[in-house]
Amino acid sequence: MSDGEHLVSCLCGAIGLSAAGAPLWVGLCHCRSCRRATGGVLMAAAGFPRQAVSIERGQMSYYASSPGVRRGFCGTCGTSLSYENARWPGDIHLMIGAFERPDALRPQFHIFAEDRLPWLKLADGLPQYRTTPSDGRLME
């Protein structure tokens, strides 16, 4: 994974962020909340230390999607940009689809894989956790 500067922006370009250094992790989430927030069949995100991420232009809007969770997005075009959870106060998760170079961020695992849509077949060989890696329970 790249350890340089990662640029992130919304569809309309009103919001720009930068993330310095290598991400802590890169994962694919299958939970219902992430699917609904992004409009995708899964959500790809990269976790960075909060101090490594800065807003370069614009102002994000936020939605509290569940207790202790807030999701950042562009109030103009609606692009999903970030996920923050009180469970991991030092981290911010950025949506890979909004990166200028998403190809530089290869996923390492699947989370909430038990919530995967049944018609989505995975053949990437990545570990599939029932919930999160810290929980440690892999799908069989």
DAGI-V834775 format. One record per residue. N is the residue number from 1. PHI is phi in whole degrees, 0 to 359 (NA if undefined). OMEGA is omega in degrees with one decimal (none if undefined). Layout:
((N | PHI | OMEGA) (N | PHI | OMEGA))
This chain:
((1 | NA | -177.6) (2 | 292 | 177.2) (3 | 248 | 177.5) (4 | 273 | 178.2) (5 | 264 | 178.2) (6 | 251 | 179.1) (7 | 256 | -177.1) (8 | 229 | 175.6) (9 | 210 | 178.1) (10 | 276 | -177.4) (11 | 300 | -177.6) (12 | 275 | 178.4) (13 | 85 | -178.7) (14 | 292 | -178.1) (15 | 244 | 175.8) (16 | 228 | 177.9) (17 | 234 | 171.4) (18 | 226 | 177.2) (19 | 233 | -176.8) (20 | 264 | 175.3) (21 | 84 | 179.9) (22 | 284 | 175.9) (23 | 292 | 176.0) (24 | 291 | -179.9) (25 | 195 | 173.9) (26 | 224 | -176.7) (27 | 217 | 178.0) (28 | 244 | -176.5) (29 | 254 | -179.0) (30 | 250 | -175.7) (31 | 292 | -178.2) (32 | 301 | -178.4) (33 | 298 | 178.9) (34 | 293 | 177.9) (35 | 299 | -178.0) (36 | 290 | -178.9) (37 | 292 | -176.8) (38 | 258 | -177.0) (39 | 78 | -179.0) (40 | 251 | 178.0) (41 | 281 | 170.5) (42 | 202 | -179.1) (43 | 235 | 176.9) (44 | 256 | -178.7) (45 | 219 | 174.7) (46 | 237 | 179.0) (47 | 269 | 178.7) (48 | 232 | 170.1) (49 | 299 | -177.1) (50 | 307 | -178.0) (51 | 289 | 179.6) (52 | 273 | -175.7) (53 | 248 | 176.5) (54 | 224 | 175.3) (55 | 272 | -177.1) (56 | 272 | 178.3) (57 | 205 | 177.6) (58 | 80 | -179.5) (59 | 223 | -179.7) (60 | 284 | 169.6) (61 | 260 | -177.6) (62 | 229 | 176.2) (63 | 229 | 176.5) (64 | 276 | -172.7) (65 | 278 | 175.2) (66 | 196 | -178.2) (67 | 304 | 178.4) (68 | 81 | -177.3) (69 | 239 | 171.2) (70 | 225 | -178.5) (71 | 243 | 179.9) (72 | 264 | -178.3) (73 | 207 | 175.4) (74 | 277 | 179.4) (75 | 289 | 179.2) (76 | 270 | -175.5) (77 | 259 | 176.7) (78 | 87 | -178.5) (79 | 301 | 174.6) (80 | 286 | -174.5) (81 | 240 | -173.8) (82 | 213 | 176.5) (83 | 222 | 177.5) (84 | 228 | -176.7) (85 | 226 | 179.2) (86 | 301 | 178.0) (87 | 295 | 179.1) (88 | 233 | -172.4) (89 | 296 | -178.9) (90 | 270 | -176.3) (91 | 248 | 167.0) (92 | 224 | -177.7) (93 | 256 | -178.1) (94 | 251 | -177.1) (95 | 287 | -175.0) (96 | 298 | -179.9) (97 | 297 | -179.9) (98 | 264 | 178.7) (99 | 285 | 175.9) (100 | 294 | 179.5) (101 | 232 | -178.6) (102 | 296 | 179.6) (103 | 294 | 180.0) (104 | 280 | -175.4) (105 | 241 | -178.2) (106 | 275 | 177.9) (107 | 298 | -179.6) (108 | 251 | -176.0) (109 | 193 | 173.2) (110 | 250 | 174.4) (111 | 241 | -174.6) (112 | 50 | -177.7) (113 | 295 | 177.7) (114 | 291 | 176.8) (115 | 265 | -179.4) (116 | 304 | 175.4) (117 | 298 | -171.6) (118 | 297 | -179.3) (119 | 272 | 178.1) (120 | 271 | -179.0) (121 | 262 | -177.6) (122 | 252 | 179.5) (123 | 229 | -176.2) (124 | 272 | 178.4) (125 | 75 | -179.2) (126 | 282 | 175.7) (127 | 301 | 179.6) (128 | 240 | -179.3) (129 | 270 | 177.9) (130 | 302 | 177.1) (131 | 235 | -178.6) (132 | 240 | 177.3) (133 | 302 | -179.5) (134 | 294 | 175.5) (135 | 287 | 172.9) (136 | 81 | -177.5) (137 | 271 | 178.6) (138 | 274 | 172.6) (139 | 288 | 178.1) (140 | 265 | none))
